[in-house]
Structure formats: C-alpha cells, structure tokens
C-alpha cells in the first residue's frame, strides 16, 4: 500500500472525527441555554438532566481528535499545539471547568455555589465552541511559524518548528475567517441544542421557548454557514508540487478542490440539504426527526470542508511567514510503518461507534433525577 493512500486515509479519519465533534458540541450549545432560554430553576435542571449524561462523549471525541492528529501527523501536533499553546490551553481549560461544574454543581455545601458553576458551563458552551472553531480555522489560515527539520541535528536546541511572534496562537483571533468559523461552530451547536431540547425535554414551557428560538437561530446559522463557505472559497491556499513538494500560492484554492475532486462537493450539498430539511421540518411541521436530520447534515457539511483543507496537494497548515514551511500530508505525516499499523487498529472504530450509540440510547432513556444532574 502506497504511503500517500495511508496519509489520505488518516486525514479522512481526522476529518470525520472533526465533523462528529462539531455534532457532539450540541452539549456545549445546550449549556448556553441555561441563561439564554431557561428562566426558572426547574428549567435549568431540566437542561442539566438532558446534557449531564452526554458531555463525556464530546470530551472523549475531542481527545480522540487530538490523539489521531498526534499519531498520524506529529509535525502538525508539535507545531500547532507546541507553538500556538495559548489557543489550545484556553480550549482545554474551558473544557476542564465543564467537567468540574457537572461534578460539583449540585453537591451540598459546594465552595463556589451553583450560580458560579452554571456560569462556568455557559462559558464552556459559548467560548469553548468559538475558540475550538478558531483553532480549526487555522487549518485554512495557518500561523506564523518556520519549520527546519535539520534542527534535529542540533544537540543544544533540537526544535523543528519555531514561531516568529510572541502571541503563541492568540493572533488567530485577529483573522476574520477564524472568527467566522468560531461563530459558525457555536451557531451549529446552539441550533442542535435547541432541537435536542425540543425532542427530549419533558418541560413543556422550556420546549415552547426552544421552538421559538430555533426559528430564529436556525436561519442565522444557515446564513452564517453560507457566509463561511463564500469566505472559504475566496481564500488563497498553497498547492504542493506532487514531485518536488515545492509550494505555490493558488487563489480560490479550496473552491478548486471542491470542483476538481467533485465528490466532496456532492457530500457538502447533501449536508446542506439535510440541514435545511431538518430546520424546515421543525419550523413548519412537527419535526419528529429534525434533530437527527440536522445533525446528519452538519456532519456531512463539515466533513468535506475539512477534507479539502489537505486533499488535492493542499497545505493544510500554512506558514504566513515562510510559504515553504507550510505543512502538507506529505511532509508532516508519521512513517509508513506507523500509518500502516494504525490503519489496522482503526478497523476497530465501527465497534467504538456502536458502543457510543449504545451508551447514547441507554443514557437518553435513563430516568431523570430530581433537582438536577
């Protein structure tokens, strides 16, 4: 098996994990409803009961997403996670306070009080999704780094990647595309959360409020996604020569990827159709399957976008200071042996997904506790 096939296989898996992560962020979106939708303690407890059994699935997928990148594309991991560490540490801390909040929110005599933990959950839901979207946006906008693989021979400083500014990832917040990506991830999470509440909440007043809000948030999410696609297709990307690996700038590179590969564009179109079908079925009909239709649409829409960040000889993490330092599938992946061994291990993924589906079913039908999670 050619190493190029393995590199593309693993990027496809990373993209799929990223798409599933965006879907599971409905838990974070639901946490923002503690202040945006719930008005009484009973309604807050209803939201906590719905989400409290599922936040672990989101966190596990996030860790798996990072682990898959580390194992298959270690140079990206060391460059981004090692250099843009303030961006990633912020994401990590926002998810840590989520775990702490679910654990101690309802404990008698907790030190900080329930309102503080609710605020932590809200911050994780809002800032956590936005910052994660900003981090994913750097797949397309890159960062200010330089790669020198010969540095491994320098015993006093064997560091391959070095960043040329002191922002260490926070400069990603200054790029409009990254902000738009962060807003898009939050709006997707919020929309799915409202649909989730509508489908499974037992509180009729809470469901009524969610139905009114999804009629507003849903269209905003749709328009925001269209704006994100328009911006993405206008971006200049870097194309690597298949033989020499030399990179050249290509205007509208990601649009070219969709057109030249074609099948990602078909998947993207399917995703958009499912999102529109899911939202319209909720707004204009009873919407029995709105959550699942919209969720499937989000996964199918995000997956091809992430694919096109690296497929078709594209630099998926561009250097804004040295074009030739930009990372591609070819120059940043693990060895052939590592990729091949992990490819066999990845055959267990369907069993993991089946387990997640089983856990979802069991926890969704678990009786709620009085007074919160």
Helices and strands as residue ranges (DSSP letters): H 3-24, H 26-36, H 41-51, H 55-72, H 74-76, I 77-81, H 82-83, H 85-104, H 114-123, I 124-128, H 129-141, E 145-147, G 149-153, E 161-163, G 170-174, H 176-200, H 204-234, E 237-240, E 247-250, H 253-261, H 263-284, H 290-307, G 323-325, H 329-332, H 336-345, G 346-348, H 349-364
